[in-house]
Amino acid sequence: MTDNSSPGPTPSTPARHPVLAWALWDWGSAAFNAVVTTFVFSTYLASSLFVDPAVVAAAGGDPDDPALVRALAQNASTVGVALMIAGIAVAVLAPVLGQRSDGTGRRKLWLGVNTGVVVLAMAAMVFVEGTPKLLVLGATLLAVGNVFFEFASVNYYAMLTQVSTRENIGRVSGFGWGMGYVGGIVLLLVLLVLFIQSFGDPATGGLLAVTEEGGLNIRLAVLASAVWFAAFAIPVLVRVPEIPAQERRVRVGFLQSYVVLWGTLRSLWRDSRQVLMFLLASAVFRDGLAGVFTFGAIIAAQVFGFSSTEVLYFAVAANVVAGISTMVSGRLDDRFGPKRVIVFALTGLIVAGTAVLFIGTSQAAFWVAGLVLTMFVGPVQSASRSFLARVAPEGREGEMFGLYATTGRAVSFLAPGLFALFVATTGDTRLGILGIVLVLAAGLALLLPVAARPAVIR
């Protein structure tokens, strides 16, 4: 099927600085995506620090002790449940919040507010000491951060059409995602050197020689990441213009917003069913991507024996690969269309994810399979954002990306649920990847019949 998508209405050609200012939010958001969700804090929550000390002592240092393995798997399941609850909150609220930011012309205000809540949740993680009784607190803060990060992303994604043109929307989207990965590289290296890598004394981390007792070095690394995100979120709020006053719509009450939402869905079903089909397909495969992010580092640590330091080394390499592939994919997006990029990348993810099931416990083999996985993640994300921005009606991008966030969370139980199911029934954390692969494959199957046509909303 041909991918003849075309961008939505084109704003005036933007200056370079607003594009860079917009992309710096992506750069700063690595503090949440890479540090909190993927490589550091979620892995910290799934570590033996949050297991009953009696179980750890009984294991006697044996990482394959059945009781210890079950306890670690339970920690991973707790993280999954917390994220599932967060997904329900996003599914209920995201479309209305996006719609209202369009109607009031306050995308930047709500981007700032939601980003601020994420930063505060990250800062509060410094109090999550490595002890079993604080696991729920850590998982709750992780869930809160995810909810408000999704809300912030609704407004941030909607601003893509404010800093791009018909000709370069794919490249601008890819540049933003690429900046996110490069920001992740820089931040992870800083954290590795200052807080995590042991230099002589194995009981302390980083050049600052922070004690590892109670995970203090990890907690301070997350606190530093909160400051990082706050600093790099400022340029988009200052430099990127707000949507023009004449494009703002009449504001309605909060409950009335759901009536407007229902009307939008009916209109899309009647006149732009392909857009709804894309939202459904992307909901499924993006949940698979979330599973790769959330559980990939946990698998590396529990199955392949990666230490916290080794996880960060892998994270840096993964961000290098992902950043390069995403920036390249942006040009392919503009040339061949976003759907082709998504289909190719999803196929690569399915193959690489399946390979993890058959590579034993070799860290070298995981490095290869894991880096191949990361090579395809960014292109799917960037091209999906570009696809929807191309077909969204002018002035209603926030509403469309609110639906994007909602549909993405409406099935958010799939990846964590299947991951937890396979882990719980087999007692093997590795087999959780099978659940993630199945979700990615289902998303690909749903995407294949989708045609890219601009939305019509009456």
C-alpha positions as CSV (number, residue, x, y, z in Angstrom):
1,M,0.0,0.0,0.0
2,T,1.4,3.4,-0.9
3,D,2.3,5.8,1.9
4,N,1.1,9.1,0.4
5,S,0.8,11.0,3.6
6,S,1.2,14.7,3.4
7,P,1.6,17.2,6.2
8,G,-1.2,19.2,7.7
9,P,-1.5,22.9,7.3
10,T,1.9,24.6,7.2
11,P,2.8,27.4,9.5
12,S,5.2,30.2,8.3
13,T,8.7,29.0,7.9
14,P,10.3,28.9,11.4
15,A,13.6,30.3,12.3
16,R,16.4,27.9,13.3
17,H,16.4,28.9,16.9
18,P,12.8,27.9,17.7
19,V,13.5,24.5,16.2
20,L,16.6,24.1,18.5
21,A,14.7,25.5,21.5
22,W,11.9,23.0,20.8
23,A,14.3,20.1,20.5
24,L,16.1,20.9,23.7
25,W,13.0,19.7,25.6
26,D,13.7,16.3,24.0
27,W,17.3,16.7,25.0
28,G,16.3,17.4,28.6
29,S,13.6,14.7,28.7
30,A,16.4,12.1,28.5
31,A,16.6,12.7,32.3
32,F,13.2,11.0,32.7
33,N,13.2,8.6,29.8
34,A,16.8,7.2,30.1
35,V,17.5,7.7,33.8
36,V,14.2,7.2,35.5
37,T,12.1,4.9,33.2
38,T,14.8,2.8,31.5
39,F,18.3,2.5,32.8
40,V,18.7,3.7,36.4
41,F,15.7,4.2,38.7
42,S,13.4,1.4,37.4
43,T,16.4,-1.0,37.5
44,Y,17.2,0.3,41.0
45,L,13.6,-0.6,42.1
46,A,14.0,-4.1,40.6
47,S,17.3,-4.7,42.5
48,S,18.0,-6.8,45.5
49,L,18.0,-3.7,47.7
50,F,14.2,-3.9,47.7
51,V,14.1,-7.7,48.5
52,D,13.7,-9.0,52.1
53,P,17.2,-9.1,53.6
54,A,16.5,-12.6,54.9
55,V,15.9,-13.8,51.3
56,V,19.1,-12.1,50.1
57,A,21.1,-13.6,53.0
58,A,19.7,-17.1,52.3
59,A,20.8,-16.8,48.7
60,G,24.4,-16.4,49.8
61,G,25.4,-14.4,46.8
62,D,23.9,-16.9,44.3
63,P,22.0,-14.8,41.7
64,D,20.2,-18.0,40.5
65,D,18.8,-18.8,44.0
66,P,15.1,-19.6,43.3
67,A,13.7,-17.6,46.2
68,L,15.8,-14.5,45.2
69,V,14.8,-14.9,41.5
70,R,11.1,-15.0,42.5
71,A,11.5,-11.9,44.7
72,L,13.3,-9.9,42.0
73,A,10.6,-10.9,39.5
74,Q,7.9,-9.7,42.0
75,N,9.7,-6.3,42.1
76,A,9.6,-6.1,38.3
77,S,5.9,-7.0,38.4
78,T,5.2,-4.2,41.0
79,V,6.8,-1.7,38.6
80,G,4.6,-3.0,35.8
81,V,1.4,-2.7,37.9
82,A,2.2,0.9,38.8
83,L,2.7,1.8,35.2
84,M,-0.6,0.1,34.3
85,I,-2.4,2.3,36.8
86,A,-0.7,5.4,35.4
87,G,-1.9,4.4,32.0
88,I,-5.5,4.4,33.1
89,A,-5.1,8.0,34.3
90,V,-3.6,9.1,31.1
91,A,-6.2,7.3,29.0
92,V,-9.0,9.2,30.9
93,L,-7.5,12.7,31.0
94,A,-5.0,13.2,28.1
95,P,-7.4,13.8,25.2
96,V,-9.4,16.5,27.1
97,L,-6.2,18.2,28.4
98,G,-4.8,18.3,24.8
99,Q,-8.1,19.6,23.4
100,R,-8.3,22.4,26.1
101,S,-4.7,23.5,25.4
102,D,-5.7,24.0,21.7
103,G,-8.9,25.9,22.7
104,T,-7.2,28.3,25.1
105,G,-4.0,28.8,23.2
106,R,-1.9,27.8,26.2
107,R,0.1,24.9,25.0
108,K,3.3,26.4,26.5
109,L,1.7,27.0,29.9
110,W,0.5,23.4,30.2
111,L,3.8,22.1,28.9
112,G,5.5,24.0,31.6
113,V,3.1,22.9,34.4
114,N,3.3,19.2,33.5
115,T,7.0,19.3,33.0
116,G,7.3,20.9,36.5
117,V,5.3,18.1,38.1
118,V,7.6,15.5,36.4
119,V,10.7,17.3,37.8
120,L,9.2,17.4,41.3
121,A,8.4,13.7,41.2
122,M,12.0,13.0,40.1
123,A,13.4,15.1,42.8
124,A,11.2,13.2,45.4
125,M,12.9,10.0,44.3
126,V,15.9,11.0,46.4
127,F,13.9,9.8,49.4
128,V,13.4,6.3,48.1
129,E,16.0,4.5,50.1
130,G,16.9,1.0,49.1
131,T,14.7,-0.9,51.5
132,P,11.7,-3.2,50.8
133,K,9.2,-0.9,52.6
134,L,9.8,1.9,50.2
135,L,9.3,-0.1,47.0
136,V,5.7,1.1,46.7
137,L,6.7,4.7,47.2
138,G,9.3,4.4,44.4
139,A,6.8,2.7,42.1
140,T,4.2,5.4,42.9
141,L,6.6,8.3,42.1
142,L,7.5,6.4,38.9
143,A,3.8,6.2,38.0
144,V,3.2,9.9,38.8
145,G,6.2,10.9,36.7
146,N,4.9,8.8,33.7
147,V,1.4,10.3,33.9
148,F,2.6,13.9,33.8
149,F,5.3,13.2,31.3
150,E,2.6,11.9,29.0
151,F,0.5,15.1,29.6
152,A,3.6,17.2,28.8
153,S,4.3,15.3,25.7
154,V,0.8,15.9,24.4
155,N,1.5,19.7,24.3
156,Y,5.1,19.2,23.2
157,Y,4.2,17.0,20.2
158,A,1.4,19.4,19.2
159,M,4.0,22.1,18.9
160,L,5.9,20.2,16.2
161,T,3.7,21.9,13.5
162,Q,4.7,25.3,15.0
163,V,8.4,24.8,14.3
164,S,8.3,22.8,11.1
165,T,7.1,23.1,7.5
166,R,5.5,20.7,5.0
167,E,8.9,19.8,3.6
168,N,10.9,19.2,6.8
169,I,8.4,17.9,9.4
170,G,10.0,14.4,9.4
171,R,13.5,15.8,9.8
172,V,12.5,18.1,12.6
173,S,10.7,15.3,14.4
174,G,13.8,13.0,13.9
175,F,16.1,15.8,15.0
176,G,14.1,16.2,18.2
177,W,14.2,12.4,19.0
178,G,17.9,12.4,18.1
179,M,18.6,15.3,20.4
180,G,16.9,13.2,23.1
181,Y,19.2,10.3,22.6
182,V,22.3,12.6,22.5
183,G,21.1,14.3,25.6
184,G,20.8,10.8,27.2
185,I,24.4,10.0,26.2
186,V,25.8,13.2,27.8
187,L,23.7,12.9,31.0
188,L,24.4,9.2,31.5
189,L,28.1,9.8,31.1
190,V,28.0,12.6,33.7
191,L,26.1,10.4,36.1
192,L,28.4,7.5,35.5
193,V,31.5,9.6,36.3
194,L,30.1,11.6,39.2
195,F,27.8,9.1,41.0
196,I,27.9,5.5,39.8
197,Q,31.3,4.2,38.5
198,S,33.5,3.0,41.4
199,F,37.0,4.6,41.4
200,G,39.0,2.6,43.9
201,D,36.6,2.1,46.8
202,P,33.9,-0.4,45.8
203,A,31.5,1.0,48.5
204,T,31.3,4.4,46.9
205,G,30.2,5.6,43.5
206,G,31.7,8.2,41.2
207,L,34.3,10.9,41.5
208,L,32.1,12.4,44.3
209,A,32.7,9.2,46.3
210,V,29.0,9.0,47.3
211,T,28.2,5.9,49.4
212,E,26.2,3.2,47.8
213,E,24.5,2.3,51.1
214,G,20.8,2.5,50.7
215,G,21.3,3.4,47.0
216,L,22.3,7.0,47.9
217,N,24.5,7.4,44.8
218,I,21.6,6.3,42.6
219,R,19.1,8.6,44.4
220,L,21.5,11.6,44.0
221,A,22.0,10.8,40.4
222,V,18.2,11.0,39.8
223,L,18.1,14.3,41.8
224,A,20.8,15.7,39.4
225,S,18.7,14.5,36.5
226,A,15.7,16.4,37.8
227,V,17.8,19.6,37.7
228,W,18.9,18.7,34.2
229,F,15.4,18.3,32.9
230,A,14.3,21.6,34.5
231,A,17.1,23.5,32.9
232,F,16.6,22.3,29.4
233,A,12.8,22.6,29.5
234,I,13.2,26.4,29.7
235,P,14.1,27.3,26.1
236,V,10.9,25.9,24.5
237,L,8.9,28.0,26.9
238,V,10.8,31.1,26.0
239,R,11.7,30.8,22.3
240,V,8.8,28.9,20.6
241,P,5.8,31.1,19.7
242,E,2.4,30.2,21.0
243,I,-0.4,29.3,18.5
244,P,-1.9,32.6,17.1
245,A,-4.9,34.0,18.8
246,Q,-7.1,33.7,15.7
247,E,-6.6,29.9,15.8
248,R,-7.9,29.5,19.3
249,R,-11.3,28.0,19.8
250,V,-14.0,28.8,22.4
251,R,-13.2,27.3,25.7
252,V,-15.7,24.8,27.2
253,G,-16.1,23.4,30.7
254,F,-14.1,20.4,31.7
255,L,-17.0,17.9,31.6
256,Q,-18.3,19.5,28.3
257,S,-14.8,18.7,26.9
258,Y,-15.8,15.0,27.0
259,V,-18.8,15.8,24.8
260,V,-16.5,17.5,22.4
261,L,-14.2,14.5,22.5
262,W,-17.1,12.2,21.7
263,G,-18.0,14.3,18.7
264,T,-14.4,14.3,17.5
265,L,-14.3,10.5,17.7
266,R,-17.6,10.2,15.8
267,S,-16.4,12.5,13.1
268,L,-13.1,10.6,12.7
269,W,-15.0,7.3,12.5
270,R,-17.3,8.7,9.8
271,D,-14.8,10.7,7.7
272,S,-11.3,9.8,8.7
273,R,-11.4,6.1,9.8
274,Q,-7.8,5.6,8.7
275,V,-6.6,8.0,11.4
276,L,-8.5,6.0,14.0
277,M,-6.9,2.8,12.7
278,F,-3.5,4.4,13.0
279,L,-4.2,5.5,16.5
280,L,-5.2,1.9,17.4
281,A,-2.2,0.4,15.7
282,S,0.2,2.9,17.3
283,A,-1.4,2.3,20.7
284,V,-0.4,-1.4,20.5
285,F,3.1,-1.0,19.1
286,R,4.0,1.9,21.3
287,D,3.0,-0.1,24.3
288,G,5.5,-2.7,23.1
289,L,8.1,0.1,22.8
290,A,7.3,1.1,26.4
291,G,7.9,-2.5,27.4
292,V,11.3,-2.4,25.7
293,F,12.2,0.8,27.7
294,T,10.9,-0.3,31.0
295,F,12.0,-3.9,31.2
296,G,15.0,-4.1,28.9
297,A,17.4,-2.9,31.6
298,I,15.8,-5.2,34.1
299,I,16.4,-8.2,31.8
300,A,20.0,-7.1,31.3
301,A,20.5,-6.9,35.1
302,Q,18.6,-10.0,36.2
303,V,19.3,-12.4,33.3
304,F,22.6,-11.3,31.9
305,G,24.2,-10.2,35.2
306,F,24.8,-6.6,34.2
307,S,25.9,-4.4,37.2
308,S,24.6,-0.9,37.6
309,T,27.7,0.4,36.0
310,E,27.5,-2.0,33.1
311,V,23.9,-1.1,32.5
312,L,24.9,2.5,32.1
313,Y,27.8,1.6,29.7
314,F,25.2,-0.2,27.6
315,A,22.8,2.8,28.0
316,V,25.4,5.2,26.5
317,A,26.1,2.9,23.6
318,A,22.4,2.3,23.0
319,N,21.8,6.1,22.9
320,V,24.6,6.6,20.4
321,V,23.1,4.0,18.1
322,A,19.5,5.2,18.6
323,G,20.4,8.8,18.1
324,I,22.2,8.2,14.8
325,S,19.4,5.9,13.5
326,T,16.7,8.3,14.5
327,M,18.3,11.3,12.7
328,V,18.8,9.3,9.6
329,S,15.2,8.0,9.7
330,G,13.9,11.6,9.8
331,R,15.3,12.1,6.2
332,L,13.9,8.7,5.1
333,D,10.5,9.8,6.6
334,D,10.5,12.9,4.4
335,R,11.5,11.0,1.4
336,F,9.5,7.7,1.6
337,G,6.8,8.5,4.2
338,P,6.5,7.7,7.9
339,K,4.5,4.5,7.4
340,R,7.3,2.7,5.6
341,V,9.8,3.8,8.3
342,I,7.5,2.4,11.0
343,V,6.9,-0.9,9.3
344,F,10.6,-1.5,8.6
345,A,11.6,-0.6,12.2
346,L,8.9,-2.7,13.8
347,T,10.1,-5.7,11.8
348,G,13.6,-5.2,13.0
349,L,12.4,-4.9,16.6
350,I,10.5,-8.2,16.4
351,V,13.5,-10.0,15.0
352,A,16.0,-8.6,17.5
353,G,13.6,-9.2,20.5
354,T,13.0,-12.8,19.5
355,A,16.8,-13.3,19.3
356,V,17.1,-12.4,23.0
357,L,15.3,-15.7,23.8
358,F,18.0,-17.8,22.2
359,I,21.3,-16.2,23.1
360,G,21.9,-17.9,26.5
361,T,23.4,-15.6,29.2
362,S,26.3,-14.2,27.2
363,Q,26.7,-10.5,27.9
364,A,28.4,-10.1,24.5
365,A,25.4,-11.6,22.7
366,F,23.0,-9.3,24.6
367,W,25.1,-6.3,23.6
368,V,24.6,-7.2,20.0
369,A,20.9,-8.0,20.2
370,G,20.2,-5.0,22.5
371,L,21.9,-2.5,20.3
372,V,20.0,-3.8,17.3
373,L,16.8,-3.3,19.3
374,T,17.7,0.3,20.1
375,M,18.6,1.0,16.5
376,F,14.9,0.6,15.6
377,V,13.2,2.1,18.6
378,G,13.8,5.8,17.8
379,P,12.7,5.6,14.1
380,V,9.3,4.2,15.2
381,Q,8.8,6.9,17.8
382,S,9.9,9.7,15.5
383,A,7.9,8.5,12.4
384,S,4.8,7.9,14.5
385,R,4.9,11.5,15.8
386,S,5.5,12.7,12.2
387,F,2.6,10.6,10.8
388,L,0.1,12.1,13.2
389,A,1.3,15.7,12.8
390,R,1.0,15.3,9.0
391,V,-2.7,14.3,9.2
392,A,-3.8,16.4,12.2
393,P,-6.3,19.3,11.4
394,E,-4.8,22.8,11.8
395,G,-5.2,24.2,15.2
396,R,-6.3,20.9,16.7
397,E,-2.9,19.2,17.0
398,G,-3.1,19.1,20.8
399,E,-6.5,17.3,20.6
400,M,-5.1,14.7,18.1
401,F,-2.0,14.1,20.3
402,G,-4.2,13.9,23.3
403,L,-6.0,11.0,21.5
404,Y,-2.5,9.7,20.6
405,A,-1.6,9.6,24.3
406,T,-4.9,8.2,25.3
407,T,-4.9,5.3,22.7
408,G,-1.3,4.7,23.7
409,R,-2.4,4.2,27.3
410,A,-5.8,2.6,26.6
411,V,-4.0,-0.8,26.1
412,S,-1.0,0.0,28.4
413,F,-1.8,-3.1,30.3
414,L,-0.7,-5.3,27.4
415,A,3.1,-5.2,27.6
416,P,3.5,-5.0,31.4
417,G,0.7,-7.5,31.8
418,L,2.1,-10.0,29.3
419,F,5.6,-9.4,30.7
420,A,4.4,-10.1,34.3
421,L,2.4,-13.1,33.1
422,F,5.3,-14.9,31.3
423,V,7.6,-14.1,34.2
424,A,5.2,-15.2,36.9
425,T,4.2,-18.5,35.1
426,T,7.8,-19.5,34.2
427,G,9.8,-17.9,37.0
428,D,12.2,-16.7,34.3
429,T,12.6,-12.9,33.7
430,R,14.0,-13.5,30.3
431,L,10.7,-14.9,28.9
432,G,9.1,-11.6,29.7
433,I,10.5,-10.4,26.4
434,L,8.2,-12.8,24.6
435,G,5.2,-10.8,25.8
436,I,6.8,-7.6,24.5
437,V,7.5,-9.2,21.1
438,L,3.9,-10.4,20.8
439,V,2.6,-6.8,21.4
440,L,5.0,-5.4,18.8
441,A,3.8,-8.0,16.3
442,A,0.2,-7.2,16.9
443,G,0.8,-3.5,16.4
444,L,2.6,-4.2,13.1
445,A,-0.3,-6.3,11.9
446,L,-2.8,-3.5,12.7
447,L,-0.7,-0.9,11.0
448,L,-0.3,-2.7,7.6
449,P,-3.8,-1.9,6.2
450,V,-3.6,1.8,7.3
451,A,-3.6,4.4,4.6
452,A,-2.3,7.9,5.5
453,R,-4.8,10.6,4.7
454,P,-5.4,13.9,6.5
455,A,-8.1,13.9,9.1
456,V,-11.4,15.6,8.5
457,I,-13.3,16.8,11.7
458,R,-16.7,18.5,11.3
